[in-house]
Amino acid sequence: MIEACAKQLKLSYLKKNYSPLLQQAIDLDQIFEEFLAQLLEMKMKKQIKELKMLRFIDQKEKLVLMGNPGVGKIH
């Protein structure tokens, strides 16, 4: 069910990586909120790493930067 939901939401990283992280959370008796936060944090780190590679330029993809004024989005 998680894989199907992740696929529908286009969260391929979550789809591929939730199982070992879930087992780790079970082994550590981690609460659900901590597990989910860890999973989502890892997804964000992966996206940032991919952006640093600048592949979106070669693939002619658009990048939308969102955030508060004064945080450096104009670069």
C-alpha positions as CSV (number, residue, x, y, z in Angstrom):
1,M,0.0,0.0,0.0
2,I,2.8,2.4,0.8
3,E,4.5,1.7,-2.5
4,A,1.3,2.4,-4.4
5,C,0.6,5.6,-2.5
6,A,4.2,6.8,-3.1
7,K,3.9,6.0,-6.8
8,Q,0.7,7.9,-7.0
9,L,2.3,10.9,-5.3
10,K,5.4,10.6,-7.4
11,L,7.7,10.0,-4.4
12,S,10.0,7.5,-6.0
13,Y,12.7,7.9,-3.3
14,L,10.1,7.1,-0.6
15,K,8.8,4.1,-2.6
16,K,12.3,2.6,-2.9
17,N,13.7,3.4,0.5
18,Y,10.9,3.2,3.1
19,S,11.2,-0.5,3.9
20,P,14.7,-0.6,5.5
21,L,14.0,2.7,7.3
22,L,10.7,1.2,8.6
23,Q,12.6,-1.9,9.9
24,Q,15.1,0.4,11.6
25,A,12.3,2.3,13.2
26,I,10.7,-0.9,14.5
27,D,14.1,-2.1,15.8
28,L,14.7,1.2,17.6
29,D,11.1,1.4,18.9
30,Q,10.8,4.7,17.2
31,I,7.5,6.6,17.3
32,F,5.8,7.2,14.0
33,E,6.4,11.0,13.9
34,E,10.1,10.5,14.2
35,F,10.2,7.8,11.5
36,L,8.2,10.0,9.1
37,A,10.3,13.1,9.8
38,Q,13.5,11.1,9.2
39,L,12.1,9.6,5.9
40,L,11.1,13.1,4.6
41,E,14.4,14.7,5.7
42,M,16.3,12.1,3.7
43,K,14.1,12.8,0.7
44,M,14.9,16.5,0.9
45,K,18.7,15.8,1.3
46,K,18.5,13.7,-1.9
47,Q,16.7,16.5,-3.8
48,I,19.3,19.1,-2.7
49,K,22.1,16.8,-3.8
50,E,20.5,16.3,-7.2
51,L,20.1,20.1,-7.6
52,K,23.8,20.6,-6.8
53,M,24.6,18.3,-9.8
54,L,22.8,20.8,-12.1
55,R,21.3,18.0,-14.2
56,F,18.1,19.9,-14.6
57,I,20.0,22.3,-16.9
58,D,21.1,19.6,-19.3
59,Q,17.7,17.9,-19.2
60,K,16.0,21.3,-19.9
61,E,13.8,21.1,-16.8
62,K,12.4,24.1,-15.0
63,L,13.3,24.9,-11.5
64,V,11.0,26.9,-9.3
65,L,12.4,28.5,-6.1
66,M,10.0,29.4,-3.4
67,G,10.6,31.1,-0.1
68,N,10.5,34.3,1.9
69,P,11.8,37.6,0.6
70,G,15.6,38.1,1.1
71,V,16.7,34.4,1.1
72,G,18.6,34.5,-2.2
73,K,16.2,33.1,-4.8
74,I,17.2,35.5,-7.5
75,H,20.5,33.6,-8.2
